[in-house]
Amino acid sequence: MVSWIFSFVTALITVYAIYTSMRLKNARLRIVALIAFSLLLIGETFDILAGNGSSTILAVFVEVLEMFITIGFFALLYYLKLLTERKKARKRKGGKR
């Protein structure tokens, strides 16, 4: 039961990450992010559909690890997006810091 909840939360985060990565300006980063998050979403969907009832410590650890990796990758993409927006804003102002 616990691993199912972690899989569901990870799948929701992955869906939002796919939506966010579709709006990235950098084409190479967008393609890589879409492929990575799509594969992760497929894996999480299979985890949920399998309904593996084993709530062993190892299974819960793997699900929590997947969730934190997804959150970390999503945070990295969001940071890169903010960084590029700040660079564009500085170019528009013409000033350097």
MOPAC internal coordinates of N, CA, C and O (Angstrom, degrees):
PM7 1SCF
backbone

  N    0.0000 0     0.00 0     0.00 0    0    0    0
  C    1.4520 1     0.00 0     0.00 0    1    0    0
  C    1.5225 1   110.90 1     0.00 0    2    1    0
  O    1.2310 1   120.69 1   137.99 1    3    2    1
  N    1.3187 1   116.28 1   -42.01 1    3    2    1
  C    1.4548 1   120.13 1  -177.23 1    5    3    2
  C    1.5184 1   110.54 1   -67.13 1    6    5    3
  O    1.2310 1   120.06 1   138.68 1    7    6    5
  N    1.3407 1   117.50 1   -41.32 1    7    6    5
  C    1.4661 1   119.66 1  -179.75 1    9    7    6
  C    1.5187 1   110.80 1   -66.22 1   10    9    7
  O    1.2310 1   119.52 1   147.97 1   11   10    9
  N    1.3315 1   118.52 1   -32.03 1   11   10    9
  C    1.4564 1   121.87 1   177.72 1   13   11   10
  C    1.5216 1   110.31 1   -63.86 1   14   13   11
  O    1.2310 1   120.03 1   139.02 1   15   14   13
  N    1.3145 1   117.55 1   -40.98 1   15   14   13
  C    1.4613 1   121.72 1   179.52 1   17   15   14
  C    1.5225 1   110.58 1   -64.25 1   18   17   15
  O    1.2310 1   120.34 1   135.96 1   19   18   17
  N    1.3369 1   116.96 1   -44.04 1   19   18   17
  C    1.4656 1   120.02 1   177.75 1   21   19   18
  C    1.5290 1   111.06 1   -64.01 1   22   21   19
  O    1.2310 1   119.87 1   141.38 1   23   22   21
  N    1.3233 1   117.86 1   -38.62 1   23   22   21
  C    1.4630 1   121.21 1   177.77 1   25   23   22
  C    1.5178 1   110.59 1   -64.07 1   26   25   23
  O    1.2310 1   120.41 1   138.88 1   27   26   25
  N    1.3184 1   116.82 1   -41.12 1   27   26   25
  C    1.4600 1   120.64 1  -179.80 1   29   27   26
  C    1.5257 1   111.32 1   -66.11 1   30   29   27
  O    1.2310 1   120.06 1   135.94 1   31   30   29
  N    1.3259 1   117.49 1   -44.06 1   31   30   29
  C    1.4680 1   121.11 1   178.85 1   33   31   30
  C    1.5236 1   110.34 1   -64.08 1   34   33   31
  O    1.2310 1   120.31 1   138.08 1   35   34   33
  N    1.3308 1   117.02 1   -41.92 1   35   34   33
  C    1.4569 1   120.89 1   177.89 1   37   35   34
  C    1.5229 1   110.93 1   -63.69 1   38   37   35
  O    1.2310 1   120.01 1   140.76 1   39   38   37
  N    1.3157 1   117.58 1   -39.24 1   39   38   37
  C    1.4662 1   120.79 1   178.11 1   41   39   38
  C    1.5264 1   110.79 1   -64.69 1   42   41   39
  O    1.2310 1   119.88 1   139.36 1   43   42   41
  N    1.3187 1   117.84 1   -40.64 1   43   42   41
  C    1.4686 1   119.98 1   177.73 1   45   43   42
  C    1.5267 1   111.40 1   -64.01 1   46   45   43
  O    1.2310 1   120.44 1   136.96 1   47   46   45
  N    1.3180 1   116.77 1   -43.04 1   47   46   45
  C    1.4638 1   120.64 1   177.82 1   49   47   46
  C    1.5228 1   110.03 1   -63.21 1   50   49   47
  O    1.2310 1   120.29 1   140.65 1   51   50   49
  N    1.3230 1   117.06 1   -39.35 1   51   50   49
  C    1.4573 1   121.42 1  -179.89 1   53   51   50
  C    1.5239 1   111.41 1   -65.68 1   54   53   51
  O    1.2310 1   120.05 1   140.01 1   55   54   53
  N    1.3085 1   117.51 1   -39.99 1   55   54   53
  C    1.4653 1   120.43 1   177.87 1   57   55   54
  C    1.5286 1   110.34 1   -62.78 1   58   57   55
  O    1.2310 1   120.08 1   136.10 1   59   58   57
  N    1.3160 1   117.46 1   -43.90 1   59   58   57
  C    1.4630 1   120.08 1   177.73 1   61   59   58
  C    1.5253 1   111.13 1   -66.48 1   62   61   59
  O    1.2310 1   120.24 1   144.66 1   63   62   61
  N    1.3234 1   117.15 1   -35.34 1   63   62   61
  C    1.4652 1   120.63 1   177.94 1   65   63   62
  C    1.5235 1   111.24 1   -67.45 1   66   65   63
  O    1.2310 1   119.86 1   143.25 1   67   66   65
  N    1.3185 1   117.87 1   -36.75 1   67   66   65
  C    1.4690 1   120.74 1   175.80 1   69   67   66
  C    1.5189 1   109.88 1   -63.95 1   70   69   67
  O    1.2310 1   120.43 1   136.41 1   71   70   69
  N    1.3222 1   116.79 1   -43.59 1   71   70   69
  C    1.4589 1   120.59 1   178.03 1   73   71   70
  C    1.5342 1   111.14 1   -60.80 1   74   73   71
  O    1.2310 1   120.48 1   137.00 1   75   74   73
  N    1.3135 1   116.69 1   -43.00 1   75   74   73
  C    1.4629 1   120.45 1  -179.86 1   77   75   74
  C    1.5190 1   111.25 1   -69.37 1   78   77   75
  O    1.2310 1   119.84 1   140.55 1   79   78   77
  N    1.3245 1   117.91 1   -39.45 1   79   78   77
  C    1.4563 1   119.81 1  -178.28 1   81   79   78
  C    1.5283 1   112.10 1   -71.15 1   82   81   79
  O    1.2310 1   119.49 1   159.07 1   83   82   81
  N    1.3156 1   118.59 1   -20.93 1   83   82   81
  C    1.4604 1   120.58 1   175.44 1   85   83   82
  C    1.5248 1   111.58 1   -69.14 1   86   85   83
  O    1.2310 1   120.28 1   158.30 1   87   86   85
  N    1.3058 1   117.07 1   -21.70 1   87   86   85
  C    1.4621 1   121.04 1  -178.45 1   89   87   86
  C    1.5191 1   113.22 1   -96.25 1   90   89   87
  O    1.2310 1   119.49 1  -172.56 1   91   90   89
  N    1.3337 1   118.57 1     7.44 1   91   90   89
  C    1.4606 1   121.20 1   178.86 1   93   91   90
  C    1.5217 1   110.14 1   -71.11 1   94   93   91
  O    1.2310 1   120.52 1   -33.51 1   95   94   93
  N    1.3174 1   116.61 1   146.49 1   95   94   93
  C    1.4649 1   121.64 1  -179.12 1   97   95   94
  C    1.5247 1   111.94 1   -80.99 1   98   97   95
  O    1.2310 1   120.27 1   141.99 1   99   98   97
  N    1.3256 1   117.09 1   -38.01 1   99   98   97
  C    1.4485 1   121.53 1  -177.96 1  101   99   98
  C    1.5313 1   109.39 1   -73.35 1  102  101   99
  O    1.2310 1   120.64 1   -61.54 1  103  102  101
  N    1.3297 1   116.37 1   118.46 1  103  102  101
  C    1.4652 1   120.71 1  -173.65 1  105  103  102
  C    1.5291 1   112.11 1   -67.26 1  106  105  103
  O    1.2310 1   120.34 1   139.55 1  107  106  105
  N    1.3279 1   116.96 1   -40.45 1  107  106  105
  C    1.4713 1   119.07 1  -179.22 1  109  107  106
  C    1.5225 1   110.93 1   -65.76 1  110  109  107
  O    1.2310 1   120.33 1   136.49 1  111  110  109
  N    1.3163 1   116.97 1   -43.51 1  111  110  109
  C    1.4574 1   120.81 1   178.93 1  113  111  110
  C    1.5259 1   111.05 1   -66.06 1  114  113  111
  O    1.2310 1   120.46 1   142.21 1  115  114  113
  N    1.3278 1   116.73 1   -37.79 1  115  114  113
  C    1.4566 1   120.72 1   179.54 1  117  115  114
  C    1.5285 1   110.77 1   -63.50 1  118  117  115
  O    1.2310 1   120.10 1   135.60 1  119  118  117
  N    1.3326 1   117.42 1   -44.40 1  119  118  117
  C    1.4617 1   120.86 1  -178.24 1  121  119  118
  C    1.5230 1   110.73 1   -65.31 1  122  121  119
  O    1.2310 1   120.62 1   134.81 1  123  122  121
  N    1.3317 1   116.42 1   -45.19 1  123  122  121
  C    1.4684 1   120.02 1   179.77 1  125  123  122
  C    1.5267 1   110.87 1   -63.29 1  126  125  123
  O    1.2310 1   120.49 1   136.55 1  127  126  125
  N    1.3290 1   116.67 1   -43.45 1  127  126  125
  C    1.4654 1   120.26 1  -179.78 1  129  127  126
  C    1.5267 1   111.26 1   -64.83 1  130  129  127
  O    1.2310 1   120.17 1   138.36 1  131  130  129
  N    1.3251 1   117.28 1   -41.64 1  131  130  129
  C    1.4638 1   119.91 1   179.47 1  133  131  130
  C    1.5272 1   111.48 1   -64.46 1  134  133  131
  O    1.2310 1   120.40 1   138.93 1  135  134  133
  N    1.3236 1   116.85 1   -41.07 1  135  134  133
  C    1.4644 1   119.39 1   179.13 1  137  135  134
  C    1.5300 1   110.31 1   -65.43 1  138  137  135
  O    1.2310 1   120.78 1   133.36 1  139  138  137
  N    1.3307 1   116.11 1   -46.64 1  139  138  137
  C    1.4722 1   119.86 1  -177.58 1  141  139  138
  C    1.5237 1   111.45 1   -63.18 1  142  141  139
  O    1.2310 1   120.29 1   132.06 1  143  142  141
  N    1.3200 1   117.05 1   -47.94 1  143  142  141
  C    1.4614 1   119.58 1  -178.43 1  145  143  142
  C    1.5242 1   111.87 1   -69.82 1  146  145  143
  O    1.2310 1   119.65 1   146.79 1  147  146  145
  N    1.3277 1   118.27 1   -33.21 1  147  146  145
  C    1.4643 1   119.85 1   177.43 1  149  147  146
  C    1.5231 1   111.15 1   -66.06 1  150  149  147
  O    1.2310 1   120.59 1   137.33 1  151  150  149
  N    1.3341 1   116.49 1   -42.67 1  151  150  149
  C    1.4621 1   119.04 1   177.23 1  153  151  150
  C    1.5261 1   111.35 1   -64.73 1  154  153  151
  O    1.2310 1   120.50 1   141.35 1  155  154  153
  N    1.3186 1   116.66 1   -38.65 1  155  154  153
  C    1.4595 1   119.93 1   177.68 1  157  155  154
  C    1.5268 1   111.03 1   -65.52 1  158  157  155
  O    1.2310 1   120.44 1   140.75 1  159  158  157
  N    1.3298 1   116.77 1   -39.25 1  159  158  157
  C    1.4666 1   120.20 1   178.28 1  161  159  158
  C    1.5191 1   111.25 1   -65.93 1  162  161  159
  O    1.2310 1   120.05 1   142.21 1  163  162  161
  N    1.3241 1   117.51 1   -37.79 1  163  162  161
  C    1.4648 1   120.48 1   176.69 1  165  163  162
  C    1.5275 1   110.18 1   -62.97 1  166  165  163
  O    1.2310 1   120.86 1   136.31 1  167  166  165
  N    1.3300 1   115.96 1   -43.69 1  167  166  165
  C    1.4667 1   119.58 1   178.06 1  169  167  166
  C    1.5149 1   112.71 1   -62.76 1  170  169  167
  O    1.2310 1   120.67 1   137.67 1  171  170  169
  N    1.3174 1   116.32 1   -42.33 1  171  170  169
  C    1.4704 1   119.54 1   178.73 1  173  171  170
  C    1.5252 1   111.64 1   -67.56 1  174  173  171
  O    1.2310 1   120.39 1   144.55 1  175  174  173
  N    1.3278 1   116.87 1   -35.45 1  175  174  173
  C    1.4634 1   120.03 1   176.97 1  177  175  174
  C    1.5254 1   110.55 1   -63.80 1  178  177  175
  O    1.2310 1   120.70 1   137.40 1  179  178  177
  N    1.3264 1   116.28 1   -42.60 1  179  178  177
  C    1.4648 1   119.37 1   176.97 1  181  179  178
  C    1.5204 1   111.33 1   -64.74 1  182  181  179
  O    1.2310 1   120.25 1   143.03 1  183  182  181
  N    1.3320 1   117.13 1   -36.97 1  183  182  181
  C    1.4702 1   119.67 1   176.89 1  185  183  182
  C    1.5246 1   111.21 1   -61.91 1  186  185  183
  O    1.2310 1   121.04 1   136.46 1  187  186  185
  N    1.3255 1   115.62 1   -43.54 1  187  186  185
  C    1.4666 1   119.88 1  -178.79 1  189  187  186
  C    1.5281 1   110.51 1   -68.51 1  190  189  187
  O    1.2310 1   120.29 1   136.33 1  191  190  189
  N    1.3405 1   117.05 1   -43.67 1  191  190  189
  C    1.4601 1   120.59 1  -178.50 1  193  191  190
  C    1.5265 1   112.14 1   -68.00 1  194  193  191
  O    1.2310 1   120.32 1   147.46 1  195  194  193
  N    1.3160 1   117.00 1   -32.54 1  195  194  193
  C    1.4655 1   120.03 1  -179.66 1  197  195  194
  C    1.5197 1   110.48 1   -66.66 1  198  197  195
  O    1.2310 1   120.83 1   146.09 1  199  198  197
  N    1.3268 1   116.02 1   -33.91 1  199  198  197
  C    1.4590 1   118.86 1   178.16 1  201  199  198
  C    1.5032 1   112.58 1    60.59 1  202  201  199
  O    1.2310 1   120.94 1  -143.60 1  203  202  201
  N    1.2887 1   115.80 1    36.40 1  203  202  201
  C    1.4618 1   120.28 1  -178.51 1  205  203  202
  C    1.5262 1   108.80 1   -61.89 1  206  205  203
  O    1.2310 1   120.83 1   -65.92 1  207  206  205
  N    1.2859 1   116.01 1   114.08 1  207  206  205
  C    1.4560 1   121.52 1  -174.98 1  209  207  206
  C    1.5070 1   114.86 1   -79.88 1  210  209  207
  O    1.2310 1   120.24 1  -179.86 1  211  210  209
  N    1.3131 1   117.16 1     0.14 1  211  210  209
  C    1.4638 1   118.09 1  -178.09 1  213  211  210
  C    1.5193 1   109.77 1   -76.77 1  214  213  211
  O    1.2310 1   120.75 1   -68.77 1  215  214  213
  N    1.2861 1   116.17 1   111.23 1  215  214  213
  C    1.4616 1   121.67 1   178.35 1  217  215  214
  C    1.5175 1   109.18 1  -103.16 1  218  217  215
  O    1.2310 1   121.28 1  -130.63 1  219  218  217
  N    1.3060 1   115.16 1    49.37 1  219  218  217
  C    1.4519 1   118.65 1   177.87 1  221  219  218
  C    1.5155 1   109.32 1   -72.37 1  222  221  219
  O    1.2310 1   121.09 1   -14.16 1  223  222  221
  N    1.2849 1   115.52 1   165.84 1  223  222  221
  C    1.4652 1   120.82 1  -179.89 1  225  223  222
  C    1.5259 1   110.15 1   -60.76 1  226  225  223
  O    1.2310 1   120.19 1   139.97 1  227  226  225
  N    1.3211 1   117.24 1   -40.03 1  227  226  225
  C    1.4625 1   121.25 1  -178.86 1  229  227  226
  C    1.5258 1   111.42 1   -65.70 1  230  229  227
  O    1.2310 1   119.65 1   137.38 1  231  230  229
  N    1.3297 1   118.27 1   -42.62 1  231  230  229
  C    1.4669 1   121.34 1   179.62 1  233  231  230
  C    1.5184 1   110.93 1   -65.01 1  234  233  231
  O    1.2310 1   120.37 1   137.90 1  235  234  233
  N    1.3208 1   116.89 1   -42.10 1  235  234  233
  C    1.4675 1   120.09 1   178.51 1  237  235  234
  C    1.5266 1   110.13 1   -66.56 1  238  237  235
  O    1.2310 1   120.11 1   140.65 1  239  238  237
  N    1.3191 1   117.40 1   -39.35 1  239  238  237
  C    1.4632 1   121.05 1   178.34 1  241  239  238
  C    1.5298 1   111.09 1   -62.17 1  242  241  239
  O    1.2310 1   120.50 1   137.19 1  243  242  241
  N    1.3306 1   116.66 1   -42.81 1  243  242  241
  C    1.4662 1   120.41 1   179.62 1  245  243  242
  C    1.5255 1   110.60 1   -64.26 1  246  245  243
  O    1.2310 1   119.80 1   137.64 1  247  246  245
  N    1.3144 1   117.99 1   -42.36 1  247  246  245
  C    1.4661 1   120.77 1   179.88 1  249  247  246
  C    1.5344 1   111.24 1   -65.85 1  250  249  247
  O    1.2310 1   120.22 1   138.49 1  251  250  249
  N    1.3161 1   117.18 1   -41.51 1  251  250  249
  C    1.4682 1   120.45 1   178.21 1  253  251  250
  C    1.5294 1   110.04 1   -65.52 1  254  253  251
  O    1.2310 1   120.60 1   140.44 1  255  254  253
  N    1.3198 1   116.46 1   -39.56 1  255  254  253
  C    1.4625 1   120.68 1   177.85 1  257  255  254
  C    1.5217 1   111.12 1   -63.28 1  258  257  255
  O    1.2310 1   119.86 1   136.79 1  259  258  257
  N    1.3201 1   117.86 1   -43.21 1  259  258  257
  C    1.4650 1   120.95 1   175.77 1  261  259  258
  C    1.5155 1   111.30 1   -59.98 1  262  261  259
  O    1.2310 1   120.60 1   138.75 1  263  262  261
  N    1.3283 1   116.46 1   -41.25 1  263  262  261
  C    1.4541 1   119.65 1  -179.47 1  265  263  262
  C    1.5236 1   111.34 1   -64.30 1  266  265  263
  O    1.2310 1   119.98 1   135.28 1  267  266  265
  N    1.3250 1   117.64 1   -44.72 1  267  266  265
  C    1.4613 1   120.00 1  -178.98 1  269  267  266
  C    1.5229 1   112.12 1   -69.63 1  270  269  267
  O    1.2310 1   119.71 1   146.20 1  271  270  269
  N    1.3200 1   118.16 1   -33.80 1  271  270  269
  C    1.4643 1   120.36 1   175.39 1  273  271  270
  C    1.5216 1   109.93 1   -65.41 1  274  273  271
  O    1.2310 1   120.31 1   138.63 1  275  274  273
  N    1.3195 1   117.02 1   -41.37 1  275  274  273
  C    1.4648 1   120.41 1   177.86 1  277  275  274
  C    1.5185 1   111.09 1   -63.34 1  278  277  275
  O    1.2310 1   120.15 1   135.02 1  279  278  277
  N    1.3087 1   117.31 1   -44.98 1  279  278  277
  C    1.4636 1   120.54 1   178.97 1  281  279  278
  C    1.5274 1   110.56 1   -63.71 1  282  281  279
  O    1.2310 1   120.08 1   139.97 1  283  282  281
  N    1.3153 1   117.45 1   -40.03 1  283  282  281
  C    1.4627 1   120.73 1   179.50 1  285  283  282
  C    1.5120 1   112.26 1   -65.79 1  286  285  283
  O    1.2310 1   119.87 1   136.73 1  287  286  285
  N    1.3278 1   117.86 1   -43.27 1  287  286  285
  C    1.4599 1   121.06 1   178.61 1  289  287  286
  C    1.5152 1   110.80 1   -66.35 1  290  289  287
  O    1.2310 1   120.61 1   140.71 1  291  290  289
  N    1.3326 1   116.44 1   -39.29 1  291  290  289
  C    1.4630 1   120.08 1   177.65 1  293  291  290
  C    1.5263 1   110.75 1   -65.21 1  294  293  291
  O    1.2310 1   120.14 1   139.39 1  295  294  293
  N    1.3268 1   117.34 1   -40.61 1  295  294  293
  C    1.4667 1   120.72 1   177.87 1  297  295  294
  C    1.5219 1   110.68 1   -64.35 1  298  297  295
  O    1.2310 1   119.95 1   142.14 1  299  298  297
  N    1.3181 1   117.70 1   -37.86 1  299  298  297
  C    1.4606 1   121.10 1   177.02 1  301  299  298
  C    1.5229 1   111.09 1   -63.39 1  302  301  299
  O    1.2310 1   120.03 1   135.79 1  303  302  301
  N    1.3210 1   117.55 1   -44.21 1  303  302  301
  C    1.4626 1   120.47 1   177.52 1  305  303  302
  C    1.5284 1   111.37 1   -62.43 1  306  305  303
  O    1.2310 1   120.57 1   137.77 1  307  306  305
  N    1.3143 1   116.52 1   -42.23 1  307  306  305
  C    1.4536 1   120.30 1   179.81 1  309  307  306
  C    1.5247 1   110.78 1   -64.79 1  310  309  307
  O    1.2310 1   120.04 1   140.48 1  311  310  309
  N    1.3248 1   117.54 1   -39.52 1  311  310  309
  C    1.4569 1   121.56 1   178.15 1  313  311  310
  C    1.5258 1   110.78 1   -65.22 1  314  313  311
  O    1.2310 1   119.96 1   137.67 1  315  314  313
  N    1.3350 1   117.67 1   -42.33 1  315  314  313
  C    1.4566 1   120.54 1   177.89 1  317  315  314
  C    1.5185 1   111.62 1   -63.78 1  318  317  315
  O    1.2310 1   120.52 1   143.18 1  319  318  317
  N    1.3170 1   116.61 1   -36.82 1  319  318  317
  C    1.4662 1   120.35 1   177.53 1  321  319  318
  C    1.5240 1   110.24 1   -65.41 1  322  321  319
  O    1.2310 1   120.04 1   135.73 1  323  322  321
  N    1.3181 1   117.53 1   -44.27 1  323  322  321
  C    1.4589 1   120.62 1   178.22 1  325  323  322
  C    1.5272 1   111.61 1   -64.56 1  326  325  323
  O    1.2310 1   120.51 1   142.54 1  327  326  325
  N    1.3240 1   116.62 1   -37.46 1  327  326  325
  C    1.4552 1   121.26 1  -179.90 1  329  327  326
  C    1.5267 1   111.12 1   -64.59 1  330  329  327
  O    1.2310 1   120.10 1   137.74 1  331  330  329
  N    1.3256 1   117.41 1   -42.26 1  331  330  329
  C    1.4598 1   119.76 1   178.78 1  333  331  330
  C    1.5234 1   111.48 1   -69.11 1  334  333  331
  O    1.2310 1   120.05 1   144.98 1  335  334  333
  N    1.3263 1   117.51 1   -35.02 1  335  334  333
  C    1.4599 1   119.69 1   177.21 1  337  335  334
  C    1.5258 1   111.34 1   -66.48 1  338  337  335
  O    1.2310 1   120.08 1   143.02 1  339  338  337
  N    1.3154 1   117.46 1   -36.98 1  339  338  337
  C    1.4660 1   120.60 1   178.01 1  341  339  338
  C    1.5213 1   111.11 1   -67.63 1  342  341  339
  O    1.2310 1   120.38 1   141.11 1  343  342  341
  N    1.3307 1   116.88 1   -38.89 1  343  342  341
  C    1.4552 1   119.85 1   178.03 1  345  343  342
  C    1.5229 1   111.11 1   -63.98 1  346  345  343
  O    1.2310 1   120.42 1   139.94 1  347  346  345
  N    1.3215 1   116.80 1   -40.06 1  347  346  345
  C    1.4623 1   120.13 1   178.38 1  349  347  346
  C    1.5176 1   111.31 1   -66.50 1  350  349  347
  O    1.2310 1   120.64 1   142.61 1  351  350  349
  N    1.3338 1   116.38 1   -37.39 1  351  350  349
  C    1.4595 1   119.53 1   179.20 1  353  351  350
  C    1.5309 1   110.86 1   -67.02 1  354  353  351
  O    1.2310 1   119.90 1   143.52 1  355  354  353
  N    1.3169 1   117.80 1   -36.48 1  355  354  353
  C    1.4639 1   121.02 1   177.02 1  357  355  354
  C    1.5155 1   111.22 1   -67.60 1  358  357  355
  O    1.2310 1   120.09 1   142.49 1  359  358  357
  N    1.3109 1   117.44 1   -37.51 1  359  358  357
  C    1.4718 1   120.09 1   178.50 1  361  359  358
  C    1.5223 1   110.68 1   -65.53 1  362  361  359
  O    1.2310 1   120.73 1   142.17 1  363  362  361
  N    1.3056 1   116.20 1   -37.83 1  363  362  361
  C    1.4754 1   119.98 1   179.57 1  365  363  362
  C    1.5177 1   111.14 1   -66.31 1  366  365  363
  O    1.2310 1   120.45 1   141.87 1  367  366  365
  N    1.3332 1   116.74 1   -38.13 1  367  366  365
  C    1.4505 1   120.47 1  -179.99 1  369  367  366
  C    1.5278 1   111.12 1   -75.31 1  370  369  367
  O    1.2310 1   120.20 1   152.41 1  371  370  369
  N    1.3107 1   117.22 1   -27.59 1  371  370  369
  C    1.4461 1   121.22 1   179.98 1  373  371  370
  C    1.5067 1   113.95 1    85.24 1  374  373  371
  O    1.2310 1   119.63 1  -177.91 1  375  374  373
  N    1.2968 1   118.32 1     2.09 1  375  374  373
  C    1.4559 1   121.51 1  -178.83 1  377  375  374
  C    1.5074 1   111.95 1  -102.55 1  378  377  375
  O    1.2310 1   121.66 1   -24.98 1  379  378  377
  N    1.3163 1   114.43 1   155.02 1  379  378  377
  C    1.4663 1   120.36 1   177.14 1  381  379  378
  C    1.5119 1   108.78 1  -118.50 1  382  381  379
  O    1.2310 1   121.43 1   -32.90 1  383  382  381
  N    1.3181 1   114.88 1   147.10 1  383  382  381
  C    1.4653 1   119.96 1   177.35 1  385  383  382
  C    1.4766 1   110.40 1  -123.80 1  386  385  383
  O    1.2310 1   120.10 1   180.00 1  387  386  385

